[in-house]
């Protein structure tokens, strides 16, 4: 494991590496785009040099980042790529590959694999010596099968003579501080926050609604003032935090909203769907999922289509939002690279048509694209490729799209995580090449568009609170 020349590190990365040299369990709580993966790989390099061998390593992350990790390993280490295996095949093939590969291998796979009992069992039988959880907030749910499996794998690692564990996330707390338990339970085997979730909750939290009558009671757990500092202190022993504003000399992020109107047909359909949505919300929590479906239908109407109950798609003849998008692409694409984020497959088709009409070359990063890395490379490196058509679910995590200095949000989901992740694809380390990064949100006034954007800007996740969405309309 000889050294080779790498790009210089930022100071917060150096601090993270130094902490990683001192503790076998490390949490890199780095904001999106601040170089978590590079820092983690530097620690991995150090530990491999220290042990004079390639440690059996397991890197787990969202599906979209798997090949990005392989690229980062090639870029920042001298680990031979024939030792690196991306496990994205069928679960049976992944299991077989994990069992057959040499012990000094690096495996990269997604969280979903650990919901499979057979695959998780084989990993437990042959636990890694080095474990990295990327976007570790995805195991915040203590009752999830994948969380339980990773806790067992972490415990098995504790029996190995050499074992190192890392979690990487810029958002360790998405809902409440209780999200921390499972992440740190995997990270240090329960040394700091304990091994029992309910004991952890009883020690550090209290039910704010505990005095409500039983028939109307619903728990609302909040941190106890008396133990909050103790909780922070325990976590800080093995954690390092880096915010984007503090550690990167990034260009200004400019936020712009572009108002769009609705056609008469859209207005009528929207008002009808809004009434249905509010009826479902007022009917109670038991129909929350149906209410979410109605809310999505409202967003579809704003985008220019509606999926009917029989599954067919109705497209509105007049779609002012699509016209606004076409104008923006024609104005921006000749001189700037642009990412267009959208929520629905029908939206992607609208963006594609706008590019074709403007004779603009584009790449695609949606759930329908198999070779996503090829599309990313083309957008990043081919000057003729001016627009990236992307979905937040498929392209919003773990990829670099820093060639763009404009992002257009044709439509948005309710997830705060997806919104933050997508924005960070262009506004991250590497975007210093631009004088500024501009985010443009297409907004229909007095609609759900406004409520969603306001919530996301206020760091609220509406996917968790349909009542809050209803109240904001």
C-alpha positions as CSV (number, residue, x, y, z in Angstrom):
1,X,0.0,0.0,0.0
2,X,2.5,2.6,-1.2
3,X,1.5,6.3,-1.3
4,X,0.9,8.2,-4.5
5,X,0.2,11.8,-5.2
6,X,-3.4,12.9,-4.5
7,X,-5.2,16.3,-4.7
8,X,-4.6,18.3,-1.5
9,X,-7.0,17.8,1.4
10,X,-9.2,20.4,3.1
11,X,-8.4,21.1,6.7
12,X,-11.6,19.4,8.0
13,X,-10.7,16.3,6.0
14,X,-7.2,16.3,7.7
15,X,-8.8,16.6,11.1
16,X,-11.1,13.7,10.3
17,X,-8.2,11.5,9.2
18,X,-6.3,12.3,12.4
19,X,-9.3,11.3,14.5
20,X,-9.6,8.1,12.4
21,X,-6.1,7.2,13.2
22,X,-6.8,7.4,17.0
23,X,-10.2,5.7,17.2
24,X,-11.4,2.4,15.6
25,X,-14.9,3.8,15.4
26,X,-15.5,7.1,13.6
27,X,-18.5,9.1,12.6
28,X,-17.9,11.6,9.8
29,X,-20.8,14.0,10.1
30,X,-19.9,16.0,7.1
31,X,-22.3,18.1,5.1
32,X,-23.1,17.0,1.6
33,X,-20.3,17.8,-0.8
34,X,-17.6,18.2,1.8
35,X,-15.6,15.1,0.9
36,X,-16.8,12.3,3.3
37,X,-15.8,9.5,1.0
38,X,-12.3,10.8,0.3
39,X,-11.8,11.2,4.1
40,X,-13.0,7.7,4.8
41,X,-10.7,6.2,2.1
42,X,-7.7,8.1,3.6
43,X,-8.5,6.4,6.9
44,X,-8.9,3.1,5.2
45,X,-5.5,3.5,3.5
46,X,-3.9,4.4,6.8
47,X,-5.3,1.3,8.5
48,X,-4.3,-1.0,5.6
49,X,-0.8,0.4,5.7
50,X,-0.7,0.0,9.5
51,X,-1.8,-3.7,9.2
52,X,0.3,-4.3,6.0
53,X,-2.5,-5.9,4.1
54,X,-5.8,-5.2,2.3
55,X,-8.4,-5.4,5.0
56,X,-11.7,-7.2,4.2
57,X,-13.9,-4.2,3.7
58,X,-17.6,-3.7,3.3
59,X,-19.0,-0.4,2.1
60,X,-22.7,0.0,2.2
61,X,-24.7,2.9,0.8
62,X,-27.6,3.9,-1.4
63,X,-27.8,2.1,-4.7
64,X,-26.9,5.3,-6.6
65,X,-23.5,5.6,-5.0
66,X,-22.1,2.1,-5.5
67,X,-20.0,2.7,-8.6
68,X,-19.0,6.2,-7.4
69,X,-17.3,4.5,-4.5
70,X,-15.4,2.2,-6.9
71,X,-14.4,5.3,-8.8
72,X,-13.2,7.0,-5.7
73,X,-11.2,3.9,-4.6
74,X,-9.5,4.0,-8.0
75,X,-8.8,7.7,-7.8
76,X,-7.6,8.0,-4.2
77,X,-6.0,4.7,-3.4
78,X,-3.6,2.1,-4.9
79,X,-5.9,-0.8,-4.1
80,X,-6.1,-3.0,-7.3
81,X,-9.5,-2.9,-8.9
82,X,-9.5,-6.7,-9.1
83,X,-9.9,-6.6,-5.4
84,X,-13.0,-4.4,-5.5
85,X,-16.4,-5.9,-6.1
86,X,-19.7,-4.1,-6.6
87,X,-22.5,-6.3,-5.4
88,X,-25.5,-5.2,-7.4
89,X,-26.6,-8.5,-8.9
90,X,-29.4,-10.8,-7.8
91,X,-29.2,-11.5,-4.1
92,X,-28.2,-15.1,-4.8
93,X,-25.3,-13.9,-7.0
94,X,-24.2,-11.4,-4.4
95,X,-24.1,-14.1,-1.8
96,X,-22.1,-16.4,-4.0
97,X,-19.6,-13.7,-4.9
98,X,-19.2,-12.7,-1.2
99,X,-18.4,-16.3,-0.3
100,X,-16.1,-17.0,-3.2
101,X,-13.9,-13.9,-3.2
102,X,-10.6,-13.8,-1.3
103,X,-10.6,-12.5,2.2
104,X,-8.6,-9.4,1.2
105,X,-11.5,-8.0,-0.9
106,X,-13.5,-4.8,-0.8
107,X,-17.2,-5.3,-1.3
108,X,-19.7,-2.4,-2.1
109,X,-23.4,-3.0,-1.9
110,X,-26.6,-1.3,-0.9
111,X,-28.7,-1.3,2.3
112,X,-31.5,-3.2,0.8
113,X,-29.4,-6.3,0.5
114,X,-29.4,-6.7,4.3
115,X,-33.1,-7.1,4.4
116,X,-32.4,-10.5,2.9
117,X,-31.8,-13.0,5.7
118,X,-29.6,-15.4,3.6
119,X,-27.3,-12.6,2.4
120,X,-27.0,-11.1,5.9
121,X,-26.3,-14.5,7.4
122,X,-23.3,-15.1,5.1
123,X,-21.9,-11.7,5.9
124,X,-22.3,-12.4,9.6
125,X,-20.4,-15.7,9.1
126,X,-17.6,-13.8,7.4
127,X,-17.7,-10.3,8.9
128,X,-15.6,-7.5,7.5
129,X,-12.6,-6.1,9.2
130,X,-13.5,-2.6,8.0
131,X,-17.1,-1.4,7.7
132,X,-18.3,1.9,6.2
133,X,-21.9,3.0,6.2
134,X,-22.5,5.8,3.7
135,X,-25.6,7.9,4.4
136,X,-25.9,6.1,7.7
137,X,-29.2,7.8,8.5
138,X,-30.8,5.1,6.3
139,X,-30.5,2.7,9.3
140,X,-32.1,5.1,11.8
141,X,-35.1,2.8,12.1
142,X,-34.3,0.4,14.9
143,X,-37.0,-2.1,14.0
144,X,-36.0,-2.4,10.3
145,X,-34.6,-5.8,9.2
146,X,-31.5,-4.2,7.7
147,X,-30.7,-2.3,10.8
148,X,-31.0,-5.5,13.0
149,X,-28.8,-7.3,10.5
150,X,-26.1,-4.6,10.6
151,X,-26.1,-4.5,14.3
152,X,-25.4,-8.2,14.4
153,X,-22.6,-7.8,11.8
154,X,-21.1,-5.0,13.8
155,X,-21.2,-7.2,17.0
156,X,-19.5,-10.1,15.1
157,X,-16.8,-7.7,14.0
158,X,-16.1,-7.0,17.7
159,X,-14.7,-10.6,18.0
160,X,-12.1,-10.0,15.2
161,X,-8.5,-9.1,16.2
162,X,-8.7,-6.2,13.8
163,X,-11.9,-4.2,13.2
164,X,-12.7,-0.7,12.2
165,X,-16.1,0.9,11.7
166,X,-17.2,4.2,10.2
167,X,-20.5,6.0,9.6
168,X,-20.8,8.8,7.1
169,X,-23.7,11.3,6.9
170,X,-24.5,15.0,6.9
171,X,-27.9,14.4,8.4
172,X,-27.6,12.0,11.4
173,X,-30.8,13.5,12.7
174,X,-33.7,13.7,10.3
175,X,-36.7,13.3,12.6
176,X,-35.4,13.5,16.2
177,X,-32.2,12.8,18.2
178,X,-33.6,9.2,18.7
179,X,-32.3,8.6,15.1
180,X,-28.8,8.5,16.6
181,X,-29.3,5.3,18.6
182,X,-29.1,2.7,15.8
183,X,-26.4,4.5,13.9
184,X,-24.1,4.6,16.9
185,X,-25.2,1.1,18.1
186,X,-23.7,-0.2,14.8
187,X,-20.7,2.1,15.0
188,X,-19.3,1.2,18.4
189,X,-21.3,-1.8,19.5
190,X,-23.3,0.1,22.1
191,X,-20.3,1.3,24.1
192,X,-21.6,4.9,24.4
193,X,-25.4,4.8,24.0
194,X,-26.0,1.3,25.2
195,X,-27.4,-1.8,23.5
196,X,-31.1,-1.4,24.4
197,X,-33.1,1.2,22.5
198,X,-35.8,1.6,25.2
199,X,-33.3,2.2,27.9
200,X,-31.7,4.8,25.7
201,X,-35.0,6.5,25.1
202,X,-35.9,6.4,28.8
203,X,-32.5,7.9,29.8
204,X,-32.3,10.8,27.3
205,X,-35.9,11.5,26.3
206,X,-39.3,12.3,27.8
207,X,-42.8,12.1,26.4
208,X,-44.0,15.7,26.2
209,X,-47.6,14.4,25.9
210,X,-47.4,12.0,28.8
211,X,-50.1,13.9,30.8
212,X,-52.7,13.7,28.0
213,X,-55.8,11.5,28.6
214,X,-55.3,7.9,27.5
215,X,-57.9,8.0,24.8
216,X,-56.3,11.0,23.1
217,X,-52.7,10.3,23.9
218,X,-50.0,10.1,21.3
219,X,-46.3,10.1,22.4
220,X,-44.1,13.0,21.5
221,X,-40.5,12.2,22.5
222,X,-38.2,15.2,23.2
223,X,-34.7,15.3,24.6
224,X,-34.4,15.8,28.4
225,X,-32.7,19.0,29.2
226,X,-30.9,17.3,32.1
227,X,-29.2,14.7,29.9
228,X,-28.9,16.4,26.5
229,X,-25.4,17.7,27.1
230,X,-24.3,14.2,28.2
231,X,-25.7,12.7,25.0
232,X,-23.8,15.3,22.9
233,X,-20.6,14.6,24.8
234,X,-20.7,10.9,24.3
235,X,-21.3,11.2,20.6
236,X,-18.5,13.8,20.2
237,X,-15.9,11.4,21.5
238,X,-15.9,9.6,18.1
239,X,-17.5,12.2,15.8
240,X,-16.3,15.1,13.7
241,X,-18.6,17.6,12.1
242,X,-18.0,19.7,9.1
243,X,-20.6,22.1,7.7
244,X,-20.4,23.2,4.1
245,X,-20.5,26.9,5.0
246,X,-17.6,26.6,7.5
247,X,-15.2,24.5,5.5
248,X,-15.6,25.1,1.8
249,X,-14.8,28.2,-0.2
250,X,-17.9,27.6,-2.4
251,X,-19.4,30.1,-4.8
252,X,-22.7,31.8,-3.8
253,X,-25.8,29.7,-4.0
254,X,-28.5,31.8,-5.6
255,X,-32.1,30.8,-5.2
256,X,-34.7,32.0,-7.8
257,X,-38.4,31.1,-8.2
258,X,-40.0,31.4,-11.6
259,X,-43.8,31.7,-11.4
260,X,-45.8,29.7,-13.8
261,X,-49.6,29.8,-14.4
262,X,-52.0,27.0,-14.9
263,X,-54.2,26.4,-17.9
264,X,-58.0,26.6,-17.3
265,X,-58.2,22.8,-17.6
266,X,-55.4,22.4,-15.0
267,X,-57.1,24.9,-12.7
268,X,-60.4,22.9,-12.7
269,X,-58.6,19.6,-12.2
270,X,-56.4,21.0,-9.4
271,X,-59.3,22.4,-7.4
272,X,-61.2,19.2,-7.6
273,X,-58.2,17.1,-6.5
274,X,-57.5,19.6,-3.7
275,X,-61.0,19.1,-2.2
276,X,-60.5,15.3,-2.3
277,X,-57.1,15.7,-0.6
278,X,-58.5,17.7,2.2
279,X,-61.4,15.3,2.7
280,X,-59.0,12.4,3.1
281,X,-56.8,14.3,5.6
282,X,-59.8,15.3,7.7
283,X,-60.9,11.7,7.8
284,X,-58.0,10.8,10.1
285,X,-54.6,9.2,10.3
286,X,-55.7,5.9,8.9
287,X,-56.1,7.3,5.5
288,X,-52.8,9.2,5.5
289,X,-51.4,7.1,2.6
290,X,-54.5,7.8,0.5
291,X,-54.1,11.5,1.3
292,X,-50.4,11.4,0.1
293,X,-51.6,9.8,-3.1
294,X,-54.1,12.7,-3.7
295,X,-51.4,15.2,-2.9
296,X,-49.2,13.6,-5.5
297,X,-52.0,13.8,-8.0
298,X,-52.2,17.5,-7.3
299,X,-48.5,17.8,-8.2
300,X,-49.0,15.8,-11.3
301,X,-51.6,18.3,-12.5
302,X,-49.2,21.1,-11.9
303,X,-46.6,19.2,-14.0
304,X,-49.1,18.9,-16.9
305,X,-50.6,15.4,-16.6
306,X,-52.8,13.3,-14.4
307,X,-52.7,9.5,-13.8
308,X,-56.2,8.3,-13.7
309,X,-57.6,5.6,-11.5
310,X,-57.4,3.0,-14.3
311,X,-53.7,3.7,-14.7
312,X,-54.0,5.7,-18.0
313,X,-52.3,9.0,-18.3
314,X,-54.2,12.2,-19.2
315,X,-51.9,15.0,-20.6
316,X,-53.2,18.5,-20.5
317,X,-53.2,20.1,-24.0
318,X,-51.9,23.4,-22.6
319,X,-49.0,23.2,-20.1
320,X,-47.5,26.6,-19.3
321,X,-44.9,25.0,-17.0
322,X,-43.4,23.1,-19.9
323,X,-43.3,26.3,-21.9
324,X,-41.5,28.1,-19.1
325,X,-39.0,25.2,-19.0
326,X,-38.4,25.4,-22.7
327,X,-37.6,29.1,-22.5
328,X,-35.1,28.5,-19.7
329,X,-33.3,25.7,-21.6
330,X,-33.1,27.8,-24.7
331,X,-31.7,30.8,-22.7
332,X,-29.3,28.9,-20.5
333,X,-28.0,25.8,-22.3
334,X,-25.9,27.6,-25.0
335,X,-23.6,29.1,-22.3
336,X,-24.2,27.0,-19.2
337,X,-24.6,23.4,-18.2
338,X,-27.9,22.7,-16.5
339,X,-29.4,20.0,-14.4
340,X,-33.2,19.7,-14.6
341,X,-34.6,17.8,-11.6
342,X,-38.1,16.4,-11.7
343,X,-40.3,14.0,-9.8
344,X,-42.3,11.9,-12.3
345,X,-41.4,9.8,-15.4
346,X,-43.9,12.0,-17.3
347,X,-41.9,15.0,-16.3
348,X,-38.7,13.5,-17.6
349,X,-40.4,13.1,-21.0
350,X,-41.4,16.8,-20.9
351,X,-37.8,17.8,-20.2
352,X,-36.5,15.6,-23.0
353,X,-38.9,17.1,-25.5
354,X,-37.9,20.6,-24.5
355,X,-34.2,19.7,-25.1
356,X,-35.0,18.1,-28.4
357,X,-37.0,21.1,-29.6
358,X,-34.1,23.4,-28.6
359,X,-31.7,21.0,-30.3
360,X,-29.8,20.7,-27.0
361,X,-27.7,17.6,-26.3
362,X,-28.6,15.9,-23.0
363,X,-27.8,13.1,-20.7
364,X,-30.2,11.2,-18.4
365,X,-30.0,10.1,-14.8
366,X,-33.4,8.5,-14.0
367,X,-34.6,5.1,-12.8
368,X,-35.0,4.0,-16.4
369,X,-31.2,4.3,-17.2
370,X,-29.0,1.3,-16.5
371,X,-25.5,2.7,-17.1
372,X,-25.8,5.8,-15.0
373,X,-22.0,6.4,-14.7
374,X,-21.7,6.6,-18.5
375,X,-24.3,9.4,-18.5
376,X,-22.6,11.2,-15.6
377,X,-19.2,11.1,-17.3
378,X,-20.7,12.4,-20.6
379,X,-22.4,15.3,-18.8
380,X,-19.3,16.1,-16.8
381,X,-16.7,15.8,-19.6
382,X,-18.4,16.3,-23.0
383,X,-18.9,20.0,-23.7
384,X,-21.6,19.3,-26.2
385,X,-23.8,17.7,-23.6
386,X,-25.5,20.7,-22.0
387,X,-28.4,19.3,-19.9
388,X,-28.8,16.5,-17.4
389,X,-32.3,15.2,-17.0
390,X,-32.4,13.8,-13.5
391,X,-34.8,12.4,-10.9
392,X,-34.1,13.1,-7.2
393,X,-34.6,9.4,-6.4
394,X,-32.1,8.0,-9.0
395,X,-29.6,10.8,-9.3
396,X,-29.8,12.8,-6.1
397,X,-27.3,10.9,-4.0
398,X,-23.6,10.2,-4.2
399,X,-22.8,11.6,-7.7
400,X,-20.9,14.6,-8.8
401,X,-22.5,16.9,-11.3
402,X,-20.3,19.9,-10.7
403,X,-20.1,20.8,-14.4
404,X,-23.5,22.5,-13.9
405,X,-23.9,25.9,-12.6
406,X,-27.7,26.0,-13.0
407,X,-30.3,23.6,-11.5
408,X,-33.9,23.8,-12.6
409,X,-36.5,22.1,-10.3
410,X,-39.4,21.3,-12.7
411,X,-41.1,19.5,-9.8
412,X,-40.2,18.5,-6.2
413,X,-41.1,15.6,-3.8
414,X,-41.8,16.0,-0.1
415,X,-38.5,14.4,1.1
416,X,-36.1,16.9,2.7
417,X,-33.3,14.3,2.2
418,X,-33.9,14.1,-1.5
419,X,-34.0,17.8,-1.9
420,X,-30.8,18.4,0.0
421,X,-29.0,15.6,-1.7
422,X,-30.0,16.7,-5.2
423,X,-28.9,20.3,-4.5
424,X,-25.6,19.1,-3.3
425,X,-24.9,17.3,-6.6
426,X,-23.8,20.6,-8.1
427,X,-23.2,22.7,-5.0
428,X,-20.2,20.9,-3.5
429,X,-16.5,20.6,-3.6
430,X,-15.5,21.0,-7.2
431,X,-18.1,23.7,-8.0
432,X,-15.5,26.4,-7.2
433,X,-15.0,26.7,-11.0
434,X,-18.2,28.7,-11.2
435,X,-18.8,32.2,-10.1
436,X,-22.1,31.2,-8.6
437,X,-24.6,28.2,-8.6
438,X,-28.2,29.1,-9.3
439,X,-31.2,27.0,-8.2
440,X,-34.4,27.8,-10.2
441,X,-37.7,26.5,-8.8
442,X,-40.8,26.6,-11.1
443,X,-43.7,27.5,-8.9
444,X,-47.4,27.8,-9.5
445,X,-48.7,30.4,-7.0
446,X,-51.4,29.6,-4.5
447,X,-50.8,25.8,-4.9
448,X,-49.1,22.9,-3.2
449,X,-45.9,24.0,-5.0
450,X,-45.6,26.9,-2.6
451,X,-46.3,24.8,0.5
452,X,-43.7,22.2,-0.4
453,X,-40.9,24.6,-1.3
454,X,-41.5,26.6,1.9
455,X,-41.3,23.5,4.0
456,X,-38.1,22.3,2.3
457,X,-36.5,25.6,2.7
458,X,-37.4,25.5,6.4
459,X,-35.8,22.0,6.6
460,X,-39.1,20.2,7.1
461,X,-39.8,16.8,5.7
462,X,-43.4,16.8,4.6
463,X,-43.2,13.1,3.7
464,X,-43.4,12.5,7.4
465,X,-46.3,14.9,8.2
466,X,-49.3,15.0,5.8
467,X,-51.3,17.1,8.3
468,X,-48.6,19.9,8.1
469,X,-49.0,19.8,4.3
470,X,-52.8,20.1,4.6
471,X,-52.6,23.0,7.0
472,X,-50.2,24.9,4.7
473,X,-52.6,25.0,1.8
